[in-house]
Amino acid sequence: MHIEGGPRERGFQHGHLLAKEITEGIRRNRVAWEYQSAMDWAWLLEKADGLFTLKIDAENLAELDGIVEGLQAAGVSSSRAELIVFNAWFELTGYWWPGEFKKLKAGPVTPSVRQSCSAFIATGRMTRDGGVVLAHNSMSAYQEALPNVILDVAPEHGHRILMQVWPGWIHSGTDFFVTDAGLVGAETTIGGFEGFDPNGIRSSPGCGARRRMPARSRRGARS
């Protein structure tokens, strides 16, 4: 999918073109959340709003609002709060919720099964032609939405970026990207993390490629 222009314009195009896929992704995550946590979806939206909204920059908020407007134009009802939860799914469920659950239950958190995303990069004499080879895999629960969108972003300002995303996400999530500045990147993730700082800098929405890019490229990576 190709989107372009200012943040609100890009968001509108994203929401309108992928309305069906975004709706299904949110539905899957809502069902998974309520079943696995026994907490209401509305409760999670409220908590995430307090954790994230004031710490998300204006451009990202505009893009999220644009997605909501695009969904509405396609006949789908959603909200900024819902899109924030959707974009911050890994951080909320994998990092924040274990600590919150421990406080609610006043007991130890059951250790999770060890997880391991994998990534590698090779160049020079390690590749046949001296070029760059980058590979990355992601681990997600079977019931969750899939990162089945390759997003081509041509922002109003900054560099063009190509990345793999979940429908409705304004950051990669899989953190697998390439830009027209010649930068490529991926990441690995540690599962079962404990020690989430609710007052720290948010990594989602707005994680992955753009936060690790040089200043001259950051604005172009904000999708």
Beta strands, then each sheet from edge to edge (+ up, - down):
strand 1: 2-5
strand 2: 118-122
strand 3: 133-137
strand 4: 149-155
strand 5: 161-165
strand 6: 177-179
strand 7: 184-185
sheet 1: 1+ 4+ 5- 6+ 7-
sheet 2: 2+ 3-
end
